[in-house]
Amino acid sequence: MNIQTPVDPTNDLVEQARRVLPGGSFGNMPAEVILKEGRGGRIFDEAGKEYVDFLLGSGPMFIGHAHPEVTAAVQAQVPLGTTFFGNNRHGIALAEAIVEAVPCAEQVRFVCSGTEADLYAMRAARAFRKRDKILKFEGGYHGMSDYALVSLAPKSPGNFPRGSIDSAGIPKSVADEMVVAAFNDIDMVRSLIEEQKDELAGVIVEPFQRLIPPKPGFLQALREVTAEHGIPLIFDEVVTGFRFAYGGAQEYYGVTPDLCTLGKIVGGGFALAAIAGRADIMKHFDRLAMTDEDFIFQVGTLSGNPVAAVAGLATLEVLKRPGTYDGVFANGRKLMDTLSELLKKYGVRAQVIGEPPLFDIIFTDQPVKDYRDTLKADTALQKRFNQALRARGIMKGESKYYVSVAHTQADIDHTIGAWEEALKEITSSR
């Protein structure tokens, strides 16, 4: 009997991708990472290799890949139509669920991506305040708009509050409209707001900036100083929304902003994001309520489409069940604690930072309180470690372990074993 070895299509696909895609990729992961299938907390590449998945599609798949309830909801909707441009009952129901869950949400406007949501949230603040400048935090990620790419990841940070433009193709004048501060430095923020309060339209912040938790009292003080001057505070919760708690980081940290942005989890793996917040700010999206000069023009072909809406609703139903977040946090704490112990065991100068649903290693033993502190890390060592993990069946991005509802004890055990082997590898050559 002839036994045929399965053909690995990866090389051909990589070659094809390099012909037709800049850099051979979608811009997210290396060209050689070509994924085929996801089930629960695992993912499979085109060669059939299985990984414990801490990438989770960059976060959306919080309840796991191909969750049967999400799949059933989508399969029921697709034969009835995939998008209408007009309202649909599922989008309305999802907006209601967001209003019920998220402390700041009185009204909701749907878009398709976190980039759009953050862009429109800043625009809403400008319309409401009739000012132009937005204060953001160095290293804070708010999508791919021109404004968001001011001081996202400057290689040579300049002097605050002047930001640097981090991408080709952005007009230099955009930097003039952004005020940049250091995350977790409330004294700097308070001083900048006092100086520029008459020009500021709003303040946008990731309440948990990439991997850096807020210092105790930082978000509360930020809320106080913005409220004192009537400046809208925007929480970018595209990542943290429905991840840190059902009500997001604003519930988890106990601070309510004026506006927030949501994405990733709320669309159940489909293209959906949202701006949510105070009705008096959100009404600028209502043509009938606003004069022409105060109206924010916003339409989107797929915004609030019924397929994404039913996927989001099914996902939120799973998350509402008792014990769901307890399980995620227990698994995340176990992983963080064990990884910290392994780093000490192998004498690696590194630390685990983040929160149980979202964390990673920073390869430095210096305190990490803001973006500039992350520049002290040994990025070459981090790259080697991540590559060693991928070879051992752990899929993650350049940074971040996203912990999911679907990760099992077997996934955790496999991950801990892979960490130990990878640490042995990278320390044996020192």
Contacts in CASP RR format, 6 or more apart in sequence:
PFRMAT RR
TARGET T0000
AUTHOR 0000-0000-0000
METHOD contacts of the structure
MODEL  1
MNIQTPVDPTNDLVEQARRVLPGGSFGNMPAEVILKEGRGGRIFDEAGKE
YVDFLLGSGPMFIGHAHPEVTAAVQAQVPLGTTFFGNNRHGIALAEAIVE
AVPCAEQVRFVCSGTEADLYAMRAARAFRKRDKILKFEGGYHGMSDYALV
SLAPKSPGNFPRGSIDSAGIPKSVADEMVVAAFNDIDMVRSLIEEQKDEL
AGVIVEPFQRLIPPKPGFLQALREVTAEHGIPLIFDEVVTGFRFAYGGAQ
EYYGVTPDLCTLGKIVGGGFALAAIAGRADIMKHFDRLAMTDEDFIFQVG
TLSGNPVAAVAGLATLEVLKRPGTYDGVFANGRKLMDTLSELLKKYGVRA
QVIGEPPLFDIIFTDQPVKDYRDTLKADTALQKRFNQALRARGIMKGESK
YYVSVAHTQADIDHTIGAWEEALKEITSSR
6 48 0 8 1.000
8 46 0 8 1.000
8 47 0 8 1.000
9 46 0 8 1.000
9 47 0 8 1.000
10 32 0 8 1.000
10 34 0 8 1.000
10 45 0 8 1.000
10 46 0 8 1.000
10 47 0 8 1.000
13 34 0 8 1.000
13 46 0 8 1.000
14 24 0 8 1.000
14 31 0 8 1.000
14 32 0 8 1.000
14 34 0 8 1.000
17 24 0 8 1.000
17 25 0 8 1.000
17 31 0 8 1.000
17 34 0 8 1.000
18 24 0 8 1.000
18 31 0 8 1.000
21 31 0 8 1.000
23 31 0 8 1.000
24 31 0 8 1.000
25 31 0 8 1.000
28 58 0 8 1.000
29 55 0 8 1.000
29 397 0 8 1.000
33 45 0 8 1.000
34 45 0 8 1.000
34 46 0 8 1.000
35 43 0 8 1.000
35 44 0 8 1.000
35 45 0 8 1.000
35 46 0 8 1.000
36 44 0 8 1.000
36 45 0 8 1.000
36 46 0 8 1.000
36 48 0 8 1.000
37 43 0 8 1.000
37 44 0 8 1.000
37 65 0 8 1.000
38 44 0 8 1.000
38 53 0 8 1.000
38 65 0 8 1.000
38 66 0 8 1.000
39 65 0 8 1.000
39 66 0 8 1.000
40 53 0 8 1.000
40 61 0 8 1.000
40 64 0 8 1.000
40 65 0 8 1.000
40 66 0 8 1.000
40 67 0 8 1.000
40 404 0 8 1.000
40 406 0 8 1.000
41 52 0 8 1.000
41 53 0 8 1.000
41 56 0 8 1.000
41 61 0 8 1.000
41 64 0 8 1.000
41 65 0 8 1.000
41 404 0 8 1.000
41 406 0 8 1.000
41 407 0 8 1.000
41 408 0 8 1.000
41 411 0 8 1.000
42 50 0 8 1.000
42 51 0 8 1.000
42 52 0 8 1.000
42 53 0 8 1.000
42 65 0 8 1.000
42 411 0 8 1.000
43 50 0 8 1.000
43 51 0 8 1.000
43 53 0 8 1.000
43 55 0 8 1.000
43 65 0 8 1.000
43 395 0 8 1.000
44 50 0 8 1.000
44 51 0 8 1.000
45 51 0 8 1.000
49 393 0 8 1.000
50 393 0 8 1.000
51 390 0 8 1.000
51 393 0 8 1.000
51 394 0 8 1.000
51 395 0 8 1.000
52 393 0 8 1.000
52 394 0 8 1.000
52 395 0 8 1.000
52 407 0 8 1.000
52 411 0 8 1.000
52 414 0 8 1.000
52 415 0 8 1.000
52 418 0 8 1.000
53 61 0 8 1.000
53 65 0 8 1.000
53 395 0 8 1.000
53 404 0 8 1.000
54 394 0 8 1.000
54 395 0 8 1.000
54 396 0 8 1.000
54 397 0 8 1.000
54 400 0 8 1.000
54 401 0 8 1.000
54 402 0 8 1.000
54 403 0 8 1.000
54 415 0 8 1.000
55 395 0 8 1.000
55 396 0 8 1.000
55 397 0 8 1.000
55 402 0 8 1.000
56 62 0 8 1.000
56 64 0 8 1.000
56 402 0 8 1.000
56 404 0 8 1.000
57 269 0 8 1.000
58 264 0 8 1.000
58 397 0 8 1.000
58 402 0 8 1.000
59 239 0 8 1.000
59 243 0 8 1.000
59 264 0 8 1.000
59 265 0 8 1.000
59 402 0 8 1.000
60 263 0 8 1.000
60 264 0 8 1.000
60 265 0 8 1.000
60 267 0 8 1.000
60 268 0 8 1.000
60 269 0 8 1.000
61 268 0 8 1.000
61 269 0 8 1.000
61 404 0 8 1.000
61 406 0 8 1.000
62 242 0 8 1.000
62 243 0 8 1.000
62 264 0 8 1.000
62 265 0 8 1.000
62 315 0 8 1.000
62 319 0 8 1.000
62 402 0 8 1.000
62 404 0 8 1.000
62 405 0 8 1.000
63 70 0 8 1.000
63 268 0 8 1.000
63 315 0 8 1.000
63 318 0 8 1.000
63 319 0 8 1.000
63 404 0 8 1.000
63 405 0 8 1.000
63 406 0 8 1.000
64 404 0 8 1.000
64 405 0 8 1.000
64 406 0 8 1.000
65 406 0 8 1.000
67 314 0 8 1.000
67 315 0 8 1.000
67 318 0 8 1.000
67 406 0 8 1.000
69 314 0 8 1.000
69 317 0 8 1.000
69 318 0 8 1.000
70 268 0 8 1.000
70 269 0 8 1.000
70 311 0 8 1.000
70 312 0 8 1.000
70 314 0 8 1.000
70 315 0 8 1.000
72 314 0 8 1.000
73 310 0 8 1.000
73 311 0 8 1.000
73 313 0 8 1.000
73 314 0 8 1.000
74 270 0 8 1.000
74 307 0 8 1.000
74 310 0 8 1.000
74 311 0 8 1.000
76 310 0 8 1.000
77 90 0 8 1.000
77 306 0 8 1.000
77 307 0 8 1.000
77 310 0 8 1.000
78 307 0 8 1.000
80 306 0 8 1.000
81 306 0 8 1.000
81 307 0 8 1.000
82 305 0 8 1.000
82 306 0 8 1.000
82 307 0 8 1.000
83 301 0 8 1.000
83 302 0 8 1.000
83 305 0 8 1.000
83 306 0 8 1.000
83 307 0 8 1.000
84 305 0 8 1.000
84 306 0 8 1.000
85 301 0 8 1.000
88 304 0 8 1.000
88 305 0 8 1.000
88 306 0 8 1.000
88 309 0 8 1.000
90 306 0 8 1.000
90 309 0 8 1.000
90 310 0 8 1.000
90 313 0 8 1.000
91 110 0 8 1.000
91 304 0 8 1.000
91 306 0 8 1.000
91 309 0 8 1.000
93 309 0 8 1.000
93 313 0 8 1.000
94 110 0 8 1.000
94 266 0 8 1.000
94 304 0 8 1.000
94 309 0 8 1.000
94 312 0 8 1.000
94 313 0 8 1.000
94 316 0 8 1.000
95 107 0 8 1.000
95 108 0 8 1.000
95 110 0 8 1.000
95 274 0 8 1.000
97 313 0 8 1.000
97 316 0 8 1.000
98 105 0 8 1.000
98 108 0 8 1.000
98 262 0 8 1.000
98 266 0 8 1.000
98 274 0 8 1.000
98 276 0 8 1.000
99 105 0 8 1.000
99 106 0 8 1.000
99 107 0 8 1.000
99 108 0 8 1.000
99 276 0 8 1.000
101 242 0 8 1.000
101 246 0 8 1.000
101 247 0 8 1.000
101 248 0 8 1.000
101 316 0 8 1.000
102 237 0 8 1.000
102 241 0 8 1.000
102 247 0 8 1.000
102 248 0 8 1.000
102 250 0 8 1.000
102 251 0 8 1.000
102 260 0 8 1.000
102 262 0 8 1.000
102 276 0 8 1.000
102 277 0 8 1.000
103 247 0 8 1.000
103 250 0 8 1.000
103 251 0 8 1.000
103 256 0 8 1.000
104 235 0 8 1.000
104 250 0 8 1.000
104 256 0 8 1.000
104 257 0 8 1.000
104 258 0 8 1.000
104 259 0 8 1.000
104 260 0 8 1.000
104 276 0 8 1.000
104 277 0 8 1.000
104 278 0 8 1.000
105 260 0 8 1.000
105 276 0 8 1.000
105 277 0 8 1.000
106 276 0 8 1.000
106 277 0 8 1.000
106 278 0 8 1.000
106 279 0 8 1.000
106 282 0 8 1.000
107 276 0 8 1.000
107 277 0 8 1.000
107 279 0 8 1.000
107 282 0 8 1.000
107 283 0 8 1.000
108 274 0 8 1.000
108 275 0 8 1.000
108 276 0 8 1.000
108 277 0 8 1.000
108 282 0 8 1.000
109 120 0 8 1.000
109 274 0 8 1.000
109 275 0 8 1.000
109 276 0 8 1.000
109 282 0 8 1.000
109 285 0 8 1.000
109 298 0 8 1.000
110 272 0 8 1.000
110 273 0 8 1.000
110 274 0 8 1.000
110 303 0 8 1.000
110 304 0 8 1.000
111 117 0 8 1.000
111 120 0 8 1.000
111 272 0 8 1.000
111 273 0 8 1.000
111 274 0 8 1.000
111 275 0 8 1.000
111 298 0 8 1.000
111 300 0 8 1.000
111 303 0 8 1.000
112 271 0 8 1.000
112 272 0 8 1.000
112 273 0 8 1.000
112 300 0 8 1.000
112 302 0 8 1.000
112 303 0 8 1.000
113 143 0 8 1.000
113 263 0 8 1.000
113 271 0 8 1.000
113 273 0 8 1.000
114 143 0 8 1.000
114 238 0 8 1.000
114 261 0 8 1.000
114 263 0 8 1.000
114 264 0 8 1.000
114 273 0 8 1.000
115 142 0 8 1.000
115 143 0 8 1.000
115 144 0 8 1.000
115 145 0 8 1.000
115 148 0 8 1.000
116 273 0 8 1.000
117 238 0 8 1.000
117 261 0 8 1.000
117 262 0 8 1.000
117 263 0 8 1.000
117 273 0 8 1.000
117 274 0 8 1.000
117 275 0 8 1.000
118 142 0 8 1.000
118 143 0 8 1.000
118 145 0 8 1.000
118 148 0 8 1.000
118 204 0 8 1.000
118 234 0 8 1.000
118 236 0 8 1.000
118 238 0 8 1.000
118 261 0 8 1.000
119 143 0 8 1.000
119 145 0 8 1.000
119 147 0 8 1.000
119 148 0 8 1.000
120 275 0 8 1.000
120 296 0 8 1.000
120 298 0 8 1.000
121 204 0 8 1.000
121 234 0 8 1.000
121 236 0 8 1.000
121 259 0 8 1.000
121 260 0 8 1.000
121 261 0 8 1.000
121 275 0 8 1.000
122 134 0 8 1.000
122 142 0 8 1.000
122 147 0 8 1.000
122 201 0 8 1.000
122 202 0 8 1.000
122 204 0 8 1.000
122 234 0 8 1.000
123 296 0 8 1.000
124 232 0 8 1.000
124 259 0 8 1.000
124 275 0 8 1.000
124 281 0 8 1.000
124 282 0 8 1.000
124 284 0 8 1.000
124 285 0 8 1.000
124 296 0 8 1.000
125 134 0 8 1.000
125 201 0 8 1.000
125 202 0 8 1.000
125 204 0 8 1.000
125 232 0 8 1.000
125 234 0 8 1.000
125 259 0 8 1.000
125 281 0 8 1.000
126 132 0 8 1.000
126 134 0 8 1.000
126 201 0 8 1.000
126 202 0 8 1.000
127 284 0 8 1.000
127 294 0 8 1.000
127 295 0 8 1.000
127 296 0 8 1.000
128 201 0 8 1.000
128 232 0 8 1.000
128 280 0 8 1.000
128 281 0 8 1.000
128 284 0 8 1.000
129 200 0 8 1.000
129 201 0 8 1.000
129 202 0 8 1.000
129 230 0 8 1.000
129 231 0 8 1.000
129 232 0 8 1.000
130 201 0 8 1.000
131 198 0 8 1.000
131 199 0 8 1.000
131 200 0 8 1.000
131 201 0 8 1.000
131 202 0 8 1.000
132 177 0 8 1.000
132 199 0 8 1.000
132 201 0 8 1.000
133 177 0 8 1.000
133 178 0 8 1.000
133 179 0 8 1.000
133 196 0 8 1.000
133 199 0 8 1.000
133 200 0 8 1.000
133 201 0 8 1.000
133 202 0 8 1.000
134 147 0 8 1.000
134 177 0 8 1.000
134 178 0 8 1.000
134 179 0 8 1.000
134 200 0 8 1.000
134 201 0 8 1.000
134 202 0 8 1.000
134 203 0 8 1.000
134 204 0 8 1.000
135 161 0 8 1.000
135 178 0 8 1.000
135 179 0 8 1.000
135 180 0 8 1.000
135 181 0 8 1.000
135 189 0 8 1.000
135 192 0 8 1.000
135 193 0 8 1.000
135 196 0 8 1.000
135 200 0 8 1.000
135 202 0 8 1.000
135 203 0 8 1.000
135 204 0 8 1.000
136 142 0 8 1.000
136 148 0 8 1.000
136 150 0 8 1.000
136 151 0 8 1.000
136 178 0 8 1.000
136 179 0 8 1.000
136 180 0 8 1.000
136 181 0 8 1.000
136 203 0 8 1.000
136 204 0 8 1.000
136 205 0 8 1.000
137 180 0 8 1.000
137 181 0 8 1.000
137 182 0 8 1.000
137 183 0 8 1.000
137 205 0 8 1.000
137 206 0 8 1.000
137 209 0 8 1.000
137 370 0 8 1.000
137 371 0 8 1.000
138 151 0 8 1.000
138 154 0 8 1.000
138 157 0 8 1.000
138 160 0 8 1.000
138 163 0 8 1.000
138 180 0 8 1.000
138 181 0 8 1.000
138 182 0 8 1.000
138 183 0 8 1.000
138 370 0 8 1.000
138 371 0 8 1.000
138 372 0 8 1.000
139 151 0 8 1.000
139 152 0 8 1.000
139 153 0 8 1.000
139 154 0 8 1.000
139 183 0 8 1.000
139 209 0 8 1.000
139 210 0 8 1.000
139 371 0 8 1.000
140 151 0 8 1.000
140 152 0 8 1.000
140 183 0 8 1.000
140 205 0 8 1.000
140 206 0 8 1.000
140 209 0 8 1.000
140 210 0 8 1.000
140 236 0 8 1.000
140 371 0 8 1.000
141 148 0 8 1.000
141 152 0 8 1.000
141 206 0 8 1.000
141 210 0 8 1.000
141 236 0 8 1.000
142 148 0 8 1.000
142 204 0 8 1.000
142 206 0 8 1.000
142 236 0 8 1.000
143 149 0 8 1.000
143 238 0 8 1.000
146 170 0 8 1.000
146 171 0 8 1.000
146 174 0 8 1.000
147 174 0 8 1.000
147 177 0 8 1.000
147 178 0 8 1.000
149 165 0 8 1.000
149 166 0 8 1.000
149 167 0 8 1.000
149 170 0 8 1.000
150 163 0 8 1.000
150 164 0 8 1.000
150 165 0 8 1.000
150 166 0 8 1.000
150 170 0 8 1.000
150 174 0 8 1.000
150 175 0 8 1.000
150 178 0 8 1.000
150 180 0 8 1.000
151 157 0 8 1.000
151 163 0 8 1.000
151 164 0 8 1.000
151 166 0 8 1.000
151 178 0 8 1.000
151 180 0 8 1.000
152 166 0 8 1.000
153 166 0 8 1.000
153 371 0 8 1.000
154 163 0 8 1.000
154 164 0 8 1.000
154 166 0 8 1.000
156 164 0 8 1.000
157 164 0 8 1.000
157 371 0 8 1.000
157 372 0 8 1.000
157 375 0 8 1.000
158 164 0 8 1.000
160 180 0 8 1.000
160 181 0 8 1.000
160 182 0 8 1.000
160 188 0 8 1.000
160 192 0 8 1.000
161 179 0 8 1.000
161 180 0 8 1.000
161 181 0 8 1.000
161 192 0 8 1.000
161 196 0 8 1.000
162 175 0 8 1.000
162 180 0 8 1.000
163 175 0 8 1.000
163 178 0 8 1.000
163 180 0 8 1.000
164 175 0 8 1.000
165 172 0 8 1.000
165 174 0 8 1.000
165 175 0 8 1.000
179 192 0 8 1.000
179 196 0 8 1.000
179 200 0 8 1.000
181 188 0 8 1.000
181 189 0 8 1.000
181 192 0 8 1.000
182 188 0 8 1.000
182 370 0 8 1.000
182 371 0 8 1.000
182 372 0 8 1.000
183 205 0 8 1.000
183 209 0 8 1.000
183 212 0 8 1.000
183 214 0 8 1.000
183 369 0 8 1.000
183 370 0 8 1.000
183 371 0 8 1.000
184 212 0 8 1.000
184 214 0 8 1.000
184 215 0 8 1.000
184 218 0 8 1.000
184 369 0 8 1.000
184 370 0 8 1.000
185 370 0 8 1.000
186 217 0 8 1.000
186 218 0 8 1.000
186 221 0 8 1.000
186 222 0 8 1.000
186 225 0 8 1.000
189 203 0 8 1.000
189 221 0 8 1.000
189 222 0 8 1.000
189 225 0 8 1.000
190 221 0 8 1.000
190 225 0 8 1.000
193 200 0 8 1.000
193 203 0 8 1.000
193 225 0 8 1.000
193 226 0 8 1.000
193 229 0 8 1.000
193 231 0 8 1.000
197 229 0 8 1.000
197 231 0 8 1.000
200 229 0 8 1.000
200 231 0 8 1.000
201 231 0 8 1.000
201 232 0 8 1.000
202 226 0 8 1.000
202 231 0 8 1.000
202 232 0 8 1.000
202 233 0 8 1.000
202 234 0 8 1.000
203 222 0 8 1.000
203 226 0 8 1.000
203 231 0 8 1.000
203 232 0 8 1.000
203 233 0 8 1.000
203 234 0 8 1.000
204 234 0 8 1.000
204 236 0 8 1.000
205 219 0 8 1.000
205 222 0 8 1.000
205 233 0 8 1.000
205 234 0 8 1.000
205 235 0 8 1.000
205 236 0 8 1.000
206 235 0 8 1.000
206 236 0 8 1.000
206 239 0 8 1.000
206 240 0 8 1.000
207 214 0 8 1.000
207 219 0 8 1.000
207 235 0 8 1.000
207 236 0 8 1.000
207 237 0 8 1.000
207 240 0 8 1.000
207 249 0 8 1.000
207 250 0 8 1.000
207 253 0 8 1.000
207 255 0 8 1.000
208 214 0 8 1.000
208 239 0 8 1.000
208 240 0 8 1.000
208 244 0 8 1.000
208 249 0 8 1.000
208 354 0 8 1.000
208 355 0 8 1.000
208 358 0 8 1.000
209 370 0 8 1.000
209 371 0 8 1.000
210 371 0 8 1.000
210 399 0 8 1.000
210 400 0 8 1.000
211 353 0 8 1.000
211 354 0 8 1.000
211 358 0 8 1.000
211 359 0 8 1.000
211 360 0 8 1.000
211 362 0 8 1.000
211 374 0 8 1.000
211 399 0 8 1.000
211 400 0 8 1.000
212 353 0 8 1.000
212 354 0 8 1.000
212 368 0 8 1.000
212 369 0 8 1.000
212 370 0 8 1.000
212 371 0 8 1.000
212 374 0 8 1.000
213 353 0 8 1.000
213 354 0 8 1.000
213 355 0 8 1.000
214 253 0 8 1.000
215 369 0 8 1.000
219 253 0 8 1.000
219 254 0 8 1.000
219 255 0 8 1.000
220 254 0 8 1.000
220 255 0 8 1.000
222 233 0 8 1.000
222 255 0 8 1.000
223 233 0 8 1.000
223 255 0 8 1.000
223 256 0 8 1.000
223 257 0 8 1.000
226 232 0 8 1.000
226 233 0 8 1.000
226 258 0 8 1.000
227 233 0 8 1.000
232 257 0 8 1.000
232 258 0 8 1.000
232 259 0 8 1.000
232 278 0 8 1.000
232 281 0 8 1.000
233 257 0 8 1.000
233 258 0 8 1.000
233 259 0 8 1.000
234 257 0 8 1.000
234 258 0 8 1.000
234 259 0 8 1.000
234 260 0 8 1.000
234 261 0 8 1.000
235 249 0 8 1.000
235 250 0 8 1.000
235 257 0 8 1.000
235 259 0 8 1.000
235 260 0 8 1.000
235 261 0 8 1.000
236 260 0 8 1.000
236 261 0 8 1.000
237 248 0 8 1.000
237 249 0 8 1.000
237 250 0 8 1.000
237 260 0 8 1.000
237 261 0 8 1.000
237 262 0 8 1.000
237 263 0 8 1.000
238 261 0 8 1.000
238 262 0 8 1.000
238 263 0 8 1.000
238 264 0 8 1.000
238 273 0 8 1.000
239 264 0 8 1.000
239 358 0 8 1.000
240 248 0 8 1.000
240 249 0 8 1.000
240 252 0 8 1.000
240 358 0 8 1.000
241 247 0 8 1.000
241 248 0 8 1.000
241 249 0 8 1.000
241 260 0 8 1.000
241 262 0 8 1.000
241 263 0 8 1.000
241 264 0 8 1.000
241 265 0 8 1.000
241 266 0 8 1.000
242 248 0 8 1.000
242 262 0 8 1.000
242 265 0 8 1.000
242 266 0 8 1.000
242 315 0 8 1.000
242 316 0 8 1.000
242 319 0 8 1.000
243 264 0 8 1.000
243 265 0 8 1.000
243 357 0 8 1.000
243 358 0 8 1.000
244 251 0 8 1.000
244 252 0 8 1.000
244 253 0 8 1.000
244 355 0 8 1.000
244 357 0 8 1.000
244 358 0 8 1.000
245 251 0 8 1.000
245 252 0 8 1.000
245 325 0 8 1.000
246 319 0 8 1.000
246 320 0 8 1.000
246 325 0 8 1.000
250 256 0 8 1.000
250 257 0 8 1.000
250 260 0 8 1.000
257 277 0 8 1.000
258 277 0 8 1.000
258 278 0 8 1.000
258 281 0 8 1.000
259 275 0 8 1.000
259 276 0 8 1.000
259 277 0 8 1.000
259 278 0 8 1.000
259 281 0 8 1.000
259 282 0 8 1.000
260 275 0 8 1.000
260 276 0 8 1.000
260 277 0 8 1.000
261 273 0 8 1.000
261 274 0 8 1.000
261 275 0 8 1.000
261 276 0 8 1.000
262 273 0 8 1.000
262 274 0 8 1.000
262 275 0 8 1.000
262 276 0 8 1.000
263 272 0 8 1.000
263 273 0 8 1.000
263 274 0 8 1.000
264 273 0 8 1.000
265 312 0 8 1.000
265 315 0 8 1.000
265 319 0 8 1.000
266 272 0 8 1.000
266 273 0 8 1.000
266 274 0 8 1.000
266 312 0 8 1.000
266 315 0 8 1.000
266 316 0 8 1.000
267 273 0 8 1.000
267 308 0 8 1.000
267 309 0 8 1.000
267 311 0 8 1.000
267 312 0 8 1.000
267 315 0 8 1.000
268 308 0 8 1.000
268 311 0 8 1.000
268 312 0 8 1.000
268 314 0 8 1.000
268 315 0 8 1.000
269 308 0 8 1.000
269 311 0 8 1.000
269 312 0 8 1.000
269 315 0 8 1.000
270 305 0 8 1.000
270 307 0 8 1.000
270 308 0 8 1.000
270 311 0 8 1.000
270 312 0 8 1.000
271 302 0 8 1.000
271 305 0 8 1.000
271 308 0 8 1.000
272 303 0 8 1.000
272 304 0 8 1.000
272 305 0 8 1.000
272 308 0 8 1.000
272 309 0 8 1.000
272 311 0 8 1.000
272 312 0 8 1.000
275 282 0 8 1.000
276 282 0 8 1.000
283 289 0 8 1.000
283 290 0 8 1.000
284 290 0 8 1.000
284 294 0 8 1.000
284 295 0 8 1.000
284 296 0 8 1.000
285 295 0 8 1.000
285 296 0 8 1.000
285 298 0 8 1.000
286 295 0 8 1.000
287 295 0 8 1.000
290 296 0 8 1.000
302 308 0 8 1.000
318 324 0 8 1.000
318 405 0 8 1.000
319 325 0 8 1.000
319 405 0 8 1.000
324 405 0 8 1.000
327 405 0 8 1.000
328 356 0 8 1.000
328 357 0 8 1.000
328 403 0 8 1.000
328 404 0 8 1.000
328 405 0 8 1.000
329 356 0 8 1.000
329 357 0 8 1.000
330 356 0 8 1.000
331 356 0 8 1.000
331 403 0 8 1.000
331 407 0 8 1.000
331 412 0 8 1.000
332 356 0 8 1.000
332 357 0 8 1.000
332 359 0 8 1.000
332 403 0 8 1.000
333 356 0 8 1.000
334 412 0 8 1.000
335 356 0 8 1.000
335 359 0 8 1.000
335 401 0 8 1.000
335 403 0 8 1.000
335 412 0 8 1.000
335 415 0 8 1.000
335 416 0 8 1.000
336 352 0 8 1.000
336 354 0 8 1.000
336 356 0 8 1.000
336 359 0 8 1.000
338 416 0 8 1.000
338 419 0 8 1.000
339 352 0 8 1.000
339 361 0 8 1.000
339 419 0 8 1.000
340 351 0 8 1.000
340 352 0 8 1.000
342 416 0 8 1.000
342 419 0 8 1.000
342 420 0 8 1.000
342 423 0 8 1.000
343 350 0 8 1.000
343 351 0 8 1.000
343 352 0 8 1.000
343 361 0 8 1.000
343 423 0 8 1.000
345 423 0 8 1.000
346 423 0 8 1.000
346 424 0 8 1.000
346 427 0 8 1.000
347 427 0 8 1.000
348 363 0 8 1.000
348 423 0 8 1.000
348 426 0 8 1.000
348 427 0 8 1.000
349 363 0 8 1.000
349 364 0 8 1.000
349 365 0 8 1.000
349 378 0 8 1.000
350 361 0 8 1.000
350 362 0 8 1.000
350 363 0 8 1.000
350 364 0 8 1.000
350 365 0 8 1.000
351 361 0 8 1.000
351 362 0 8 1.000
351 364 0 8 1.000
351 365 0 8 1.000
351 368 0 8 1.000
352 359 0 8 1.000
352 360 0 8 1.000
352 361 0 8 1.000
352 362 0 8 1.000
353 359 0 8 1.000
353 360 0 8 1.000
353 362 0 8 1.000
353 368 0 8 1.000
354 360 0 8 1.000
356 403 0 8 1.000
357 402 0 8 1.000
357 403 0 8 1.000
358 400 0 8 1.000
358 401 0 8 1.000
358 402 0 8 1.000
358 403 0 8 1.000
359 400 0 8 1.000
359 401 0 8 1.000
359 403 0 8 1.000
360 396 0 8 1.000
360 399 0 8 1.000
360 400 0 8 1.000
360 401 0 8 1.000
361 382 0 8 1.000
361 385 0 8 1.000
362 368 0 8 1.000
362 374 0 8 1.000
362 377 0 8 1.000
363 377 0 8 1.000
363 378 0 8 1.000
363 379 0 8 1.000
363 381 0 8 1.000
363 382 0 8 1.000
363 385 0 8 1.000
364 373 0 8 1.000
364 376 0 8 1.000
364 377 0 8 1.000
364 378 0 8 1.000
366 373 0 8 1.000
366 376 0 8 1.000
367 373 0 8 1.000
368 374 0 8 1.000
368 376 0 8 1.000
381 426 0 8 1.000
382 398 0 8 1.000
382 399 0 8 1.000
383 398 0 8 1.000
384 426 0 8 1.000
385 422 0 8 1.000
385 423 0 8 1.000
385 426 0 8 1.000
386 396 0 8 1.000
386 397 0 8 1.000
386 398 0 8 1.000
388 421 0 8 1.000
388 422 0 8 1.000
388 425 0 8 1.000
388 426 0 8 1.000
389 396 0 8 1.000
389 418 0 8 1.000
389 419 0 8 1.000
389 422 0 8 1.000
390 396 0 8 1.000
392 417 0 8 1.000
392 418 0 8 1.000
392 421 0 8 1.000
392 422 0 8 1.000
393 414 0 8 1.000
393 418 0 8 1.000
394 414 0 8 1.000
394 415 0 8 1.000
394 418 0 8 1.000
396 402 0 8 1.000
END
